[in-house]
């Protein structure tokens, strides 16, 4: 059964990536329309992707009646699209993070439940081919019992928390955070944020999990390496995209090997593996569709998984509650720092100061209370939004 799908936010970056993947999944979806606030960009993208252009989401919903709406706008507006789509009976996929605050995330869960539609959040990291190979390595017992985790993330730390939680198969029970500033200039060229900022924020934290594992976390002000998480076990470890087996004196390294094939003349990921004895392999389950790389495997899994959830009336694979747990760790680390570096028990039981500041930022930046959906529906959302304004998060 094909589902009619509309994309909201078809500009550069993620919106274009989603459209490219949707085009490959014609067994599952028909792209019926796209919506962009900029009329010229809407027309150009509609022509490029062979669909209809809208600048007004309500009109799109009324006239096209999509089964699924994929929201690719910045997350400050996720709840607005979720509300409007739900009111018109459309299931919803939103980009990450689900929302800046718990009350906004809960609003999204409540409105979709009220209208009997499903809500998925497009967390991609744990769905990467490389991360799915890591899970096979952990589940095979190659690194023994996980005893320690280190996480370095330059921005979007909820991604890293998601990866760690998935590999540990455990929930965080408490968090201790620290916050600092350094005179390193920062610049974000996005909407009203096109300005130089004389200082950069850094944060660190300790996250204790229910299974006894401790994660040391850092979001540095800048760095010359990319995002990284290290999973240390009794028999080895996972550091980035490398597997280490053995102790310090006889440690062996097994790099992840990405192998490619050709489908309809295009280079496509065939599998990712480690050459242990025997090798452990994660095969790209979507290569026949031309799904090309690590991250597109994740996008295809989100789309095909959601198609199954809708057509077979199943729970979404990741889901809104899970999405909030990842974002809650970001909030808890920062709240701990603001409260003088105290331990924060999870789940958080009350509205935090961080969330209060973000609600106020909605009013200051957009002139709307965050849950005034009618007012918020007239807003164009910049990339950083309230999370950047309050916490320098992206």
N, C-alpha and C positions, 0 to 999 in steps of 0.2 A: 504493500500500500504506500503510494507516494503522498508525502505531506507538502502542503503549500507553505513556503517559508518566506518571510520578509525580513530584511536586514535594516536595522536602524543605526546609522552612523557608518557610512560607506567611504569615508575619507581615506587618508593615507594610513599606512601602518596596519594595525590589526584588522580593520574593516576590509581592506583589500585582500589580506591573507585569508580571512573567512570566505570571501566571495570566490577566491581561487579554489579553495577546497570544496565548497558547495557545488561548484561547476563539475567537479569530478564525481559527485555522489548522486547522479541522476536517477539511480534506482530507488533512492530514498526521499529525495526532495526535488520540488519544482520551485525555483526562485521566482516568486510572483511579483515582487516589488522591492524597492529600496527607498529609504527616507533619509534626507539630508536637509539641514536647515538652510544651507547655501544652495540657492536654486540652480546656479550654473554648475556647481559640483554635482548636484543631484542628476541633472540632465546628462552630464559627461559620463558619469558612472553608469547610469542606466543604459546609455548607448554602448558603453564598453562591455557590459555584462549581459546585454540583451534582455532587459526587463523594463518595468515601468518606474517612473520617477515621481516621488512625492516630497513635499517640504512640510507637510502636516501629517503627523502620525494618526490622528483621529480619522482624518479623511481616508487614509490608506486602510485602516482597520475596517471602516464602514464599507468601503467600495470593494476591497479585495478579499476580506474575510480569511486571512491566513490561519493555518492551523498552528504555526509556530512563528514567534517573533524572536529574532536574535538581536540582542542589544549590544552594539559595539561602540557605544559612546563612553566617555569617562564615567567612572563609578558614582560620582555625585548625582547622576541622573538615573541610575539603575532602577530606583524605586518608582520613578515617574513612569518610565516605559512599562515596568511590571504592572503597575496599577491600570494604565490605559489598555494594555494588551489583555489583562485578565477580565476587565469590564466587557471586552468584546469576545471572550471565550477562547483566546489564543494562549497556548502554552508558551513558556518563556525560557530563553537561555540568556543570562547576563554575563558580562565580563567581570573580571576579578579586580579588587576584592568585592564581595557582595555589597557592602555598604560601609561607610565610615564609622557608624555607631550601631550598638545593639538595637536600639529602638527603631531605627530605620530598617535594619535587617528583619526584625520581627514584623514590622508593617508589611514587608514584602511577603513573608511567609503567611501572614493572616489573610491578605487579599487574594493570594492564589488559592489558599484553602477554601475561602469563602465561595469562590467561583468555580471550584472543582477543576482547576488547571494545574499543570506541573511546572515547577521552577527548578532549573538547573543553573549552576554557576560554572563558568568555563575555566576552572583551574586546570592548567595544562601540565605543570611540572611532573606530578606523579604519574602522568600518562605518557611521558616521553618514552621512547623505545629504550633509551639508556637507563632510565629509572626502573622500568619494568624488568630489565635484565638484573639490576641490583636486587630487586625483590626475589628473583629466582635464586640469586647467589645466597641471600640471607636465608631463604626458606630451605635451601639445600644444606644449610649448616656449614658452609665453607669457612666462614669467619668465626664460627662458634657462637657463643652468647654475646650479644651487644652489651658493652659495659660503659661506653662513653661516646659523646657526640660533640663535634665542634661545627659551628655554623657561621660563615662570613657572608653577608649579603649587603650589596651596595644600595639597593632600593627594592621595594616590593617584598619586604622580608616575609610576608605571609606565604609567599611561594616556598621559601626555604623551610619555614615551619611546617608547611604541608608535606614536603619531601621527608623531613625528619619524622613527623608523626606517622606517616605511612610506613616507613621502614621499621620503626619501633613497634608498631601496632599497639600503641599505648597512648593515653591521654596525659597532658600536663596537669599537675596538681597544684603547683605554686611557682611563682616567678619573683625574682629580685632584679631590679633594673637600675641602670646608672645613665646619666645624661651629661654631655659636655659640648663645648663650643671651641672651635679653633679658627684662627684668622686665615682661612683658606677661602678665597672667593668662589662663589657658586652662581650659576646662571641657568635659568630655565626659560627657554624661548617658547612660551605657550600662552597665547591670549594675554590676559592682564598681567601675567607673571614675567613678561619680557623686561627683566631688570637685573642688574648685578646685585648680588647679596654679599656683603663684606665678610661674613662668617659662615662656616658650615657646621652643621650639627653632627655629632656622633652619639651612638648609644651602645650600651652593652647590657648583657643580662645573663642570669643563671636560671635555667628552667629545669625543674625537677619533675620527672615523670612517675606515674603510678607504679611502673615496673622497676623503679629504683635507678634508672639511667638518668644522668645529668647531662644537659646540653649547655655548653658555653657559647654564647651568641655575641656577635659584634656587627654593627652597621657602621663602618668607618666613614669619616668625612670625605675621603677619596682613596683611591688605590690603583695600583698598576696590575692587579690580577682581577679576574672576574669572580662572580659568585661561586662559593665553594662550600660543600658540606662534607665532613669527614666522619665516618662511622667506624668506630673501633671495637673489635671483638676479641674474644679470648684466643682465637686462632688466626686472626688476621684483621684486615680492615679495608674499607672503601674510601678512597681519597679522590674526589672529583670523578673522573672516568678511568680510574685505575683500581685494580684489585691487588691487595698485598696479602700473601699467605706466609705464615710462619712467624718466628720471633725475631728480635733484633739481629741475632747472630746468623740466622739462615733465611732471612726474608727474601721471598721471590715476588717479582712484579709481573702482573698480567694486565697490560693495557686493553681497554675496550677497542675492539676492531669493528669498524663500520664497513660493511660490504654493500656494493651497489649493483644493480642490474639495469636493464633497459626495457621500458614498457612504452610501446608506441613511439619509439624514437627519443624518449625522455629518460634521463638518469633518475633512478628511483632506489630508495633504500631497500635492500633485500633482507638484511638481518644485522644485528649487532651481537658480538660474542666475546667471550674470554677463552683463551686456549689452555684451559686447565685439562686435566685428564680424568674423565672425558670432558670435552668442551661444554660450556653452557651457552646456549643460543636463545636469543629472542628474535623470532621471525616477524617481519613486518606483515601483519594480518591484512593490510589494505593495499598491498603493492599492485594487485590487479586493477585497482582504480587509478594508479599513477600517483599515489601518495608518496611524496618525494623524500622527506627528511624526518629527523627526530621530532621536531615540533609539529609537523603536519600529521604525523601519526597521532599525536595528542588531539589535534583538531578533529580528525576523522573519528577518533574514538568518542569524543564528546557528541558529535553529530549523529553517528550511527547508534551510539548508546541511548541518546535521547529519543531517537526514532523508535527504538525498541520499547523504551519506557512509555511513550505515548500510545503506540499501536497495541501493546500488550498489557497496558495498565499496570506498569511496574514502577517502583520508586526510582528516581534518578540515581545514577551511579555515585555521584559525589554529594549533591544536595545542599540546600541552604544551611541546615544546621551544622554540617561539617565545615562549610565555608566560613561560618561565623567563628568556629573554634580557631581557625587559622588567624583570622583578623583579630580575634580576642587576645591572642598572644602578643601582637603588636601593641594593642591598647594597654595590656597589663604591664608590659615592660616599661612603657613610658609613664604610666600612672605610678608605678613603684618609684621611679626616679623623682617625679613631682612631689611625692609624699615623703621624701627624705630617705629613699633607698630602703623601703620596708618590704617584707614579703607580702605578696598579693596571692590570696587563695583563689583557686579556680574551681568552677566557673565564677566569674565576677558576679556579685550579688546586688550591686547598686550602680546607678549612673555615675560614671567616673568624671573627674575634672577634665580629662582629655576629651571625652565625648561632649561635655557641656560646652567646651571651647569650640568644638566643631559645629555644634548646633548654632552657636552664636556666629560663627564664620559663614554659615549659610545665609543668615539674615544680613550680614554685613556685605558679602560678595554679590548676592543675588537679590536682596531685598525681599526674601521670602522666608517664612518658617519652613523648615525642611519637609514637614508633612502636609503643607498646603500645596497639594498636587496641582490644583488649577493654576496657581501662581507659578509653580516650578516648571510647568509644562511650556512656559513661554521663554525659558532660559536656554542660552547656549552655554555648554559646560566646557571649561578649559581642561587641559590634561591633568594638572596638579590638583586644582580645586581646594577643598577645605582641608584635605590631609596635608597638602604642601603648606598651605597658609598657617596651619596650627603646629604641625609636627615635622615639616620638611620631609614628609614621606611621599614616595611616588608609588 
